[in-house]
Amino acid sequence: MQLTAVLMHADEGGFVALNPETGTTTQGEPVDEAVDNLREATTLCLEEFALTLHEAPLVTTFTVPQSA
């Protein structure tokens, strides 16, 4: 099963990793560790909660004014 990993720089260093399909979130440093940790956490989540995927999510970016 192919899932999505969204990685963002963490304030304290390293990365926060999020799987939007399940809501699973973890962290790690470097990127490979963050993704490995996310894979493990998501696997554990899926053992408890079934997930039915209909299609891959569309991931994009958008901008907001800097004053927001």
C-alpha positions as CSV (number, residue, x, y, z in Angstrom):
1,M,0.0,0.0,0.0
2,Q,1.5,3.3,-1.0
3,L,0.7,6.2,1.4
4,T,1.7,9.9,1.6
5,A,4.4,11.4,3.8
6,V,4.5,15.1,4.4
7,L,7.7,16.3,6.1
8,M,8.2,19.7,7.7
9,H,11.3,21.1,9.5
10,A,10.8,20.9,13.3
11,D,11.6,24.0,15.4
12,E,13.9,21.9,17.7
13,G,15.7,20.3,14.7
14,G,14.9,17.3,12.5
15,F,11.6,16.8,10.8
16,V,8.0,16.2,11.7
17,A,6.4,13.6,9.4
18,L,2.7,13.3,8.8
19,N,0.6,10.7,7.0
20,P,-2.6,12.6,5.9
21,E,-4.5,9.4,5.1
22,T,-4.4,8.1,8.7
23,G,-3.4,11.3,10.6
24,T,-0.3,9.5,12.0
25,T,2.4,12.0,13.0
26,T,6.0,11.4,14.2
27,Q,9.4,12.9,14.0
28,G,13.0,12.0,13.2
29,E,16.4,13.3,12.1
30,P,17.4,13.0,9.2
31,V,14.6,12.6,6.7
32,D,15.2,8.8,6.3
33,E,14.6,8.3,10.1
34,A,11.5,10.5,10.0
35,V,10.0,8.4,7.2
36,D,11.0,5.1,8.9
37,N,9.4,6.3,12.1
38,L,6.3,7.3,10.2
39,R,6.2,3.9,8.4
40,E,6.3,2.1,11.8
41,A,3.7,4.3,13.4
42,T,1.4,4.1,10.4
43,T,1.8,0.3,10.3
44,L,0.8,0.1,14.0
45,C,-2.2,2.4,13.4
46,L,-3.4,0.3,10.5
47,E,-3.2,-2.9,12.6
48,E,-5.9,-1.3,14.8
49,F,-7.9,0.7,12.3
50,A,-8.7,-0.4,8.8
51,L,-8.1,2.0,5.9
52,T,-9.9,2.0,2.6
53,L,-8.1,4.0,0.0
54,H,-10.1,5.2,-3.0
55,E,-7.4,7.1,-4.8
56,A,-4.1,8.8,-4.0
57,P,-4.5,12.2,-2.4
58,L,-3.7,15.4,-4.3
59,V,-0.9,17.3,-2.6
60,T,-0.3,20.9,-3.5
61,T,0.9,24.2,-1.9
62,F,-0.7,27.6,-1.6
63,T,0.3,31.0,-0.4
64,V,-1.2,33.5,2.1
65,P,-0.2,37.1,2.8
66,Q,2.8,37.4,5.2
67,S,0.6,39.5,7.6
68,A,-1.7,36.5,8.2
